[in-house]
Amino acid sequence: MLRFSRLPALLLAFALSWVALPSATAAQTQMVSAAVKTLNMRTGPGQRYESHWTVTRGYPFRVIGRKGDWLRVSDFEGDKAWVFRPMTNKTPHHVVKAQSANLRRAPGVRSPVVKRAGYGDVLRTIERRGDWLKVRHEGGATGWVQRRLVWGW
């Protein structure tokens, strides 16, 4: 009889851990963008660490770790570095991962091209519609791009 009295508690523990799983997964896939004109990508969590490269405003990252006010991030190429959290924000952006991407007047391959974006160009995310994203190019042009050609959120 003692075994059966533990069953409700075990079921409750299982249910609570299952419900908590999506939030743990969401925390692992947090995204941020560079909030400053030039952001240093450092080898460690602090200003004493070397800056290997820089990115421009809007460049998106996936957060893969934290240490104090520093975020360990990964970009669309899989490069990893540390950035100072106050120099990032939650403004959604994408970066072109294809050699080129057409920005179109409307979501659809038959819509006229308004701008061609190149590999590594940063795009501000404005709207999402199925497999299409309405974006603003860092040069100012606005258009729709296929989601498969870009990386970010």
C-alpha positions as semicolon CSV with decimal commas, in nm:
position;residue;x (nm);y (nm);z (nm)
1;M;0,000;0,000;0,000
2;L;0,290;0,234;0,068
3;R;0,399;0,212;-0,298
4;F;0,063;0,338;-0,425
5;S;0,062;0,639;-0,193
6;R;0,382;0,762;-0,361
7;L;0,235;0,731;-0,711
8;P;0,037;1,061;-0,700
9;A;0,346;1,249;-0,580
10;L;0,561;1,097;-0,855
11;L;0,301;1,180;-1,119
12;L;0,280;1,538;-0,992
13;A;0,662;1,573;-0,999
14;F;0,673;1,434;-1,354
15;A;0,395;1,671;-1,470
16;L;0,565;1,976;-1,315
17;S;0,901;1,892;-1,471
18;W;0,735;1,840;-1,811
19;V;0,561;2,179;-1,788
20;A;0,890;2,350;-1,692
21;L;1,074;2,202;-1,992
22;P;0,952;2,454;-2,255
23;S;1,064;2,749;-2,042
24;A;1,408;2,595;-1,997
25;T;1,433;2,546;-2,373
26;A;1,318;2,904;-2,438
27;A;1,587;3,036;-2,204
28;Q;1,849;2,845;-2,403
29;T;1,737;3,005;-2,731
30;Q;1,734;3,367;-2,614
31;M;1,835;3,611;-2,887
32;V;1,986;3,959;-2,863
33;S;2,111;4,221;-3,110
34;A;2,395;4,472;-3,096
35;A;2,252;4,799;-2,959
36;V;2,557;5,017;-3,028
37;K;2,723;5,140;-3,348
38;T;3,024;4,909;-3,297
39;L;3,025;4,611;-3,058
40;N;3,349;4,439;-2,957
41;M;3,346;4,060;-2,970
42;R;3,576;3,946;-2,688
43;T;3,754;3,621;-2,606
44;G;3,634;3,629;-2,243
45;P;3,383;3,795;-2,010
46;G;3,554;4,127;-1,938
47;Q;3,727;4,430;-2,086
48;R;4,068;4,283;-2,009
49;Y;4,004;4,012;-2,270
50;E;4,111;4,070;-2,627
51;S;3,861;4,190;-2,888
52;H;3,889;3,961;-3,192
53;W;3,640;4,140;-3,417
54;T;3,355;4,390;-3,412
55;V;2,998;4,395;-3,542
56;T;2,761;4,680;-3,623
57;R;2,428;4,784;-3,472
58;G;2,150;4,528;-3,510
59;Y;2,371;4,223;-3,563
60;P;2,180;3,927;-3,410
61;F;2,314;3,663;-3,171
62;R;2,197;3,354;-2,987
63;V;2,281;3,366;-2,615
64;I;2,464;3,048;-2,512
65;G;2,596;3,149;-2,170
66;R;2,624;3,419;-1,905
67;K;2,873;3,545;-1,649
68;G;2,765;3,853;-1,458
69;D;2,688;4,132;-1,707
70;W;2,856;3,941;-1,989
71;L;2,684;3,720;-2,247
72;R;2,846;3,432;-2,435
73;V;2,695;3,449;-2,783
74;S;2,701;3,262;-3,112
75;D;2,633;3,411;-3,455
76;F;2,492;3,269;-3,779
77;E;2,832;3,126;-3,878
78;G;2,873;2,951;-3,542
79;D;3,143;3,193;-3,420
80;K;3,138;3,242;-3,043
81;A;3,243;3,540;-2,833
82;W;3,159;3,742;-2,523
83;V;2,968;4,073;-2,530
84;F;2,875;4,322;-2,258
85;R;2,499;4,275;-2,197
86;P;2,415;4,650;-2,161
87;M;2,539;4,696;-2,520
88;T;2,273;4,457;-2,653
89;N;1,894;4,475;-2,680
90;K;1,591;4,264;-2,772
91;T;1,517;4,441;-3,102
92;P;1,468;4,160;-3,358
93;H;1,707;4,149;-3,652
94;H;1,819;3,900;-3,915
95;V;2,143;3,863;-4,106
96;V;2,165;3,734;-4,465
97;K;2,316;3,385;-4,464
98;A;2,282;3,325;-4,841
99;Q;2,518;3,474;-5,102
100;S;2,237;3,716;-5,186
101;A;1,874;3,767;-5,094
102;N;1,607;3,956;-5,284
103;L;1,397;4,202;-5,086
104;R;1,060;4,212;-5,261
105;R;0,771;4,458;-5,264
106;A;0,532;4,190;-5,129
107;P;0,572;3,838;-4,987
108;G;0,602;3,614;-5,293
109;V;0,860;3,515;-5,553
110;R;0,665;3,693;-5,832
111;S;0,671;4,027;-5,653
112;P;0,920;4,284;-5,788
113;V;1,264;4,308;-5,624
114;V;1,322;4,640;-5,444
115;K;1,678;4,563;-5,320
116;R;1,936;4,287;-5,327
117;A;2,100;4,214;-4,992
118;G;2,437;4,040;-4,968
119;Y;2,590;3,783;-4,735
120;G;2,623;3,929;-4,384
121;D;2,391;4,226;-4,440
122;V;2,188;4,316;-4,129
123;L;1,810;4,344;-4,166
124;R;1,571;4,490;-3,905
125;T;1,273;4,255;-3,861
126;I;0,943;4,441;-3,902
127;E;0,681;4,170;-3,963
128;R;0,650;3,792;-4,005
129;R;0,410;3,623;-4,246
130;G;0,456;3,247;-4,290
131;D;0,786;3,181;-4,467
132;W;0,836;3,553;-4,536
133;L;0,977;3,839;-4,329
134;K;0,925;4,209;-4,383
135;V;1,262;4,371;-4,314
136;R;1,444;4,703;-4,335
137;H;1,793;4,688;-4,484
138;E;2,069;4,876;-4,302
139;G;2,078;5,101;-4,612
140;G;1,712;5,200;-4,560
141;A;1,521;4,990;-4,817
142;T;1,220;4,794;-4,689
143;G;1,096;4,469;-4,841
144;W;1,003;4,104;-4,793
145;V;1,262;3,826;-4,782
146;Q;1,228;3,448;-4,764
147;R;1,303;3,324;-4,412
148;R;1,530;3,043;-4,540
149;L;1,781;3,304;-4,669
150;V;1,838;3,473;-4,333
151;W;1,927;3,392;-3,971
152;G;1,798;3,564;-3,659
153;W;1,464;3,646;-3,509
